Amino acid sequence: MGTVLDSHFLALTAIVTVGYQLLFFIVTALLKFDKVTDFAGSTNFIILAALTLILKGTWYFRQVVLSVLVIIWGLRLGLFLLMRILQWGEDRRFDEMRSNLGKLAVFWTFQAVWVWTVSLPLTVVNSSDRDPALDVRDIIGWIMWSIGTSFEATADQQKLAFKNAPENRGKWCNVGLWSYTRHPNYFGEIFLWWGIFVASAPVLKGAEWLVILGPIFLTLLLLFLSGIPLLEDSADKKFGNAPAYRNYKRRTSPLIPLPPSLYESLPSWLKTVFLFELPLYSRSLPPEGLAW
């Protein structure tokens, strides 16, 4: 962003991202095989992290640490999602896309934009010639990444174990971290990527601060588009008439972890303004008996 070299890195990562996603799009379109979709997204982050680190070749400590953190996250999430979809079968998100090439192309294009945009902080750090001394922002960012990744990984394993238990068939997950937030995995993912941004801050200069668009894009994506709204709609349609589910939804924060007793006691305006309890998340909830 600040130099010709940075522009070259940005262009290169865009080309690599589009090419990688295009490859999997062709596989999906021709073979009607969508089990590698999430794997393609997660592993794309690994490719960009390794590629920018190796091509720049400066191997500054901050570059290495942030690259390793992104690679660890991508490997963990990619393998988990791949194993999960192979175990559970087809990805229901693509039920309406498999026979619609246009919708499928839009999805894969959007996935490429997601990968490239969210990777921006790391891309700029790895392409930079600046190597300022480590400061408190590095430590805070690494801690945020550790908390977010642990939260996401724990939530994923808890939900997988819950769904694999025969006695829980047809139930919603409300155990462990899922009893403190309805979407602990998304909280973890948002938190860890804001951590990557914070840890990249010591390097940023001038227009490079625009890489904040990465975590902002991810946050908006999960809050308003392909994350929480879709899962809330699905759960509301499936369980919305069950009193226990309505009680769970009323007492459990949508994103930020809080004790249910505390969350339930908070005023509705505070939940909406500060805790993301948006009307959008209840648009498919049957109206009868609803009380917030």
C-alpha positions, 0 to 999 in steps of 0.5 A: 500500500505504501510502496510499489513492492506492497502493491505487487504483493497485494496484486499477487495475493489477489491473483493467487486467491482468485486462482485457488478458489477458481480451481475449487469452483470448477471442481464443484461445478463439474462434479457437484462435489461441495465437501471441500468448500470450507477446506478451500477457504481455510487453506487459502489463508495458509497459502497466502501466509506462507507465500508472502513470508517466503517471497519477501524473505526478510523473516522478521520475528513479527512476520514469522509469528503472525504467519505461524498463527494464521497457518495454525488457525487455517490448518485446525479449522480446515481439517476440522471442517473437512472431517465434519462435512465428510462425516455428516454428508452434503453441505446444505448451504448448496442445496439451491446452488448445485444446479445454478451455476450463477449462484455457485459462482457468486458464492466462490467469488465472495469466498475469494474476497473474504480470504483476500480481505481478511488476510490484508493485515498479514499480507502488509506485515509480510511485505513490509521492510519495516521491523519496529521493536516489539511492543505491547500491541504485539503481546495483546494481539497474540493473546487475543489470537490465543483466546479467540482460537481456543474459544473457536476450537473448543466450541467446535469440538463441543458442538461436534460431540453434542451432535454425535451423541444419539440422545441429542438427535434433533436438539440444539447445542446448549452445552459448554461455551454454547450455554454462554453464547449462541455462536461461540465459534464466531465470537472466537473467529472475530476475536482472533482476527482482530488480534492479528490486526492489533499485532500488525499495528506496529508496522502499519503506516499511512494508508496501510491502516486501511487493512483494518477493513479485514477484521471489519469485513469479517465482523460484518459478514458474520453479524449480518450476512453469511454467519449468525443470520443464516444459523439463527433462521435455520434454528428458529424454523426448526425449534422455534415452537419449542418453549425450551429453545425460546427460553435458551434464546432469550437467556443466551447472548447471540455473540459475546459470552455472558452468564445466562442469568446476567444476560436475561436481566439486561434491558432490551435496548442494551442487548440490541445496541451493545450485544448484537441482539438484533431483530434480524436474528428473530425474523424467522421465530414464530411470533406467538409467546415471544417475549424479550 
